[in-house]
Amino acid sequence: MSDKLPTITYIRLSKIERGEIFSRAAELRDIATALGIDPEELLIDIDDPEFDIAAWADPLHGNDRTDPEAERFAVLLAAALRNRRGSDDALTIAALEQEYGIAPVILSRIENALKPYDRWNDDVRGSLRRLFAASSDADLTAIVQEAHQRGDLDAALPLVANPELRIAKSRARIAALREELRQGQDAVAPPAGKGMPHPLFDRGTARLKTAAPEAKPAPESAPVEAAPPEAAQRLLPVYGSPLPEGLIARTPTEDQVEAPRNAGPRAYGLRLGRPTLGAGLPGRSILIVDPDRFPSAGGLAVVTEGQGLRVLSVTLDRHGRMLGYSENPDLEVAIDERDPADLATVLAAVFE
């Protein structure tokens, strides 16, 4: 299945299949195209009396079933972390990342008890021990258990272990996705033939335009002919001005660029000002960026960093983690740890 979806990484597809994350509407369309079905068929009606979430989730566990005690501690730890942050105004999301190395996406997963404590890697467990001033995993377990016995976690526990709240959130998200799919039916360009849009660059995919040509009125006596397909080509705005440290400001320019056929409704052009990825991508280029597509290995990603954008070359390490690289400056970025809202994929490039 994953080989038919070059726009969705294997890791992200697995998380969507297991119900760990919600997919975007664009991803649902791509998955449905690969399966040959309507995108709305992928959305579950959780209010259907015949829908049993336990039966739905059972095949996902396979032989790797979690210990109930480990699940319970994951919930208590989530509540303890929420309580810890709520009692210390200085313990912001940014502070947790800078001082303890807990990225926002990891923080969210821990606070929602998405997996047991022993399944987190050594770095995350070490950060949690430092945060709670615990000398060992056993010490951390005792600290959390004692807080629970004192009643310190009572206010935070319903935010973690609250099936009704999660069902309400799922219901709202599914309804929003369904509406987005219906509204976007006419806005999304159809795929070419049977293949999926390819994430690799195509020098001939797009052409730069500095201004839209004025249409010349036809003589009154001449019959009006239908415009050729080329005339209906969508034009995208081009942004970009250089910032320090290889970043690009999303500053509007007067240029426009033709949209590739697989570009989503929010796609835009991004002008580079310097060669940040070495000889593989010249500095005088315009990238076609789609914020509704998640980056994939072998392509390029655009990451939002503060007030700027950074272009990265994407690959996978031997553990299947997605990494982004830049040569100028020399950077390595963990793509999977970034908020998906801050990530976009590059569909094509125009070399000037």
N, C-alpha and C positions, 0 to 999 in steps of 0.2 A: 504493500500500500504506500509506504513512505517514498518509494522510488517514483511514484506517480505525482508526488507533491513536492516539487523542488522549492516551493515558496514557504514550506513549513518544515522546520527541523524535526528530526526523529524524536528528540527529547520532548519538544513542545507537543508534537502529535501524541506521544505516549501519555503526557499529562492530560491532554484533552480527552483521550479515550478513557482514562481512569477517573475522570471527573474531578481532577485536582484543580483545574483552571477552566474558566469559560473561554471558548474560542471567540474570535471576532467574526463579524458578519462576512467579511471578505474570505476568511479561512473556511467558514461553513460552505460558501459557494464553491471554493476550490475542492473541498472534500467531496461535496455532492457531485461535482463534475466528474471527479475520478471514479465515483461509485455509480454514476449514471442515474442519479435520483434527484428529486427536488430538494433544495436546501432545507425547507421546513420539515421534511421527514426526519431530519437529524435532531429536531428539538422534541424533548420528552414533555408530555403533559403530566406533571407531577400530581395534578388534582384528579387524574383518571382513577376511578375506584379499582380498576384492574392493574394499576401500576404498583408494584411492590419494590421499594428501593432496596430492601435487603436481598431479594432475589436477583435484582439487577446487578448489585455490587458483588455478589458471591463469586462469579467466575473471575473477577479481577484479583481476588485474593490468592487463588490457586493453592499451592502447597506452602506459601509463605505467609501464614497467618500470624498476626501480631498477638503477643501475650496481653491479655486484658489488663494486667497490672502495669505493663509498659504503656498501654493506651491511657490508663488512669493517670499515671505520672505525667504524661505529655500534657494532659488537660490541666493538672495542677501547676505544672511549670508555666504553661501559657498564662494562667491566672496570676501566678506569682510575678511574672515579667510585666504584665499589665499593671499590677498593683505597685510594683517597683517604679515604673515610669510615672504612674499617677501621683506618687508621693514625692517626686523630685522634679521640680520644674526645669532644672538644668539638664535633665536626662532626656534631651530631645532626640529625634531620629538622627539628626546630623551628628550629635555628640556620640550616640551609640556606634555610628559608623567610624567616626574619627578616633575615638578613644578606646573602643572595644573591638573594632573590626567587624561589627555585625551590620551587613548591608541591609537596606530597607526591605528588599524582597525576602531576605532570610528572616528578618524581624517579623514580618507579616506572617510567614509560615509557622514560626515558633508560637506566636501569639494566637494562632488559630489551631494549634495542636495537629498540624498536618502529618507529622510522623513522630515516632517515639524518640526519646532523647538519645538512645544508643545508636541510632541510625544517622545522627549528625556526625560530620567529620571532626577530626581532632581540633581543628582551628575553632569551629563553632562551639564545641563543648568547652574548650579552654576559655573562650570569651565569656561564656555564661558563668563559668566558675569564678572568673575575675569579677564579673558584675555583681555576683552574690557573695563575694569574699569567701568562697569555698575552697578548701585545700585539695579536695578530691571529688570524684563523682558521688561517692557514698556520702560525703559531707554535704554536697549540694542537695542530694535526696533528703537528708535529714532536715536541712534548713527549710526546704519547701514543705515537707510533711508537718513540721512544727508550726509553720505559718498557717497551714490549713487547719490544724487542731485549735489554734488560737482564734480562728474565725477571721483572720486577716484577708482571706481570699474570697469571702462570701459575696462581696459586691462584684468581683470580677468574674467569678465562675459562670454566671448566667450568660456572659458575653461570649464564652468559649463553648460550653456544653449546653447549648440551647437549640434543640432541633427545630422548634417552631420559628425562631428567628432566622435560622439558615434556610428553612423552606421558604419563608417569606422573601428573603433575598434572592433565592433561586427563581422563585415565581416571577419576581419583578425583572430579573435579568433576562429570563427566557422570553418574557413578553416584549421587552425592549429589542432583543435580537430579532424576534419575529416581525416586529414593526419595521426595523431597519432593513431586513431582507425584502420586505414588500415595497418599501420606498425606494430601495436601490436597484430594483429590477431593471429599470430603464437607464439608470446612470452608469452601471457597470458594463464595460465593453465585453462582448462575447469572446470566448477563447478562439484562437485560430485553429480550425480543424478539430481534431480529437486531442491535441496535445495541450499541456498546461503552459501558461506563460513562463518563459525561461528567464532565470535571474541573471544570466551572463550578459555581458555588454555586446552591443551591436552598433558598430560605427555608423551604419546606415539607417538605424531605427528612427532617429529624430533629426530634425534640421532646425537651426537657429533662425529666428525671424526677429528683426528689429522693429517691425511695424506691420500691422495687418494691411494687405493691399486693398485699396478701395474697389468696390465692385462697379464696373462700368455699365450704365443702363443700356439695354438692348434697344435698337431702333424700333419705333412703334410698329413698323410693318413686318418686323421679323418675329417668327414664332418663339415663344419662351421655351428654352430647353432645360431639362433637369440638370442640375449641377453634377459634375463627375464626382466619384467617391472622394478624390483628393481634396475637393473644396470643403468637405465636411470635417476635415482634420481638426481636432481640438488643439488649441494653443494653451500652453501653461505659462504662468508668470515665472520669471527667473529672479532669484535672490542671491545675495552673497557679497560680502566685503570682508577682507582679512582682519583677524584678531590675533593677539599674541598666542604663543604656544600651539600653533597649528589649528586654532579654532576659526570658525567662519560665522560672521554675524548674518542673521537673516534680514539683510537690508534689501528693500525692493530696488530693482534696476528697471531700465526702460525696455529690456529685451523680453522676448517670448521664445518659446521653443515648442516644437510639435510634440504632442503626446504620443508615446507608443500605444499600440492597440490594447495592451494589457494594463495600462495605467488606470489606477482607481480615481474616484472623484476628487480626492484631496491631493493628488500628485502635484509636484512643482519642480522647477529647475533650480539647481544649486551651482553657482559659479565658483570654481576653485581659484585661489590666488597664488598657490605655491604647490610644488610636488610633495605632498606629505607621505605618499606611499611609494616613493622611489620611481624608477623608470617605467613601472607598469602603468602609471596614470600621470600623464603630463599635467603640469600646473595650469596650463590654459585649456581647461575642459569645463563642460557643463554636464552635471549629472542629473538624471531624471530620478527623483526621489518619491517613493510612495510610502507615506506614514501608516497606511492600513495593511502593509505586508511585513511580516516578521522576517528578519534577515536569515539567510541560510549559508551553510559552509560553502566556500568556493566563490562567494560573491562579496559585495561590499555592503557595509552598514553605515548609517548616519545616526550618531548618538547625540542626544541633547545633553550638554554640560553647562549648567548655569545659564548664561545669556547667549551661549554660542552653540555651534554644531561641530561635530568632529567626524571625519570620514575614516573608517577602519576597514581593513581587509579581514575577512572572517574565515575561521577554520575551526576544527575540532581537535582537542587533545586526545591522548590515548584512553582517557576515562569517559569520553563522549561529551565533555563540557565544551561549550561554544566560547571561543576566544576571539577578540578583535585586536588587530595589530596596526600600529602606525610606525613609520620609519623616521619621520621628521615632525615632531619629536619622537624619540624612541619610547613607545608605550605598549603595554599589554593590558587589555580590558576584558574582564569577565562578563560576557554578554548576557548569560543566563541570570546573573545577579542584578541586572538593571530592570527598572520598571518598563514593561512593554510599551507604555505610553511614550517613553523617551527613545524608542527605537524605530527605525525605518529602514527599508531596503532600497538599494539602487537598482533600477530596472535597466538603465541604458546610459551611455555616455556619448557626448558630442565633443569631438576634438577640434579645436579652433585652429 
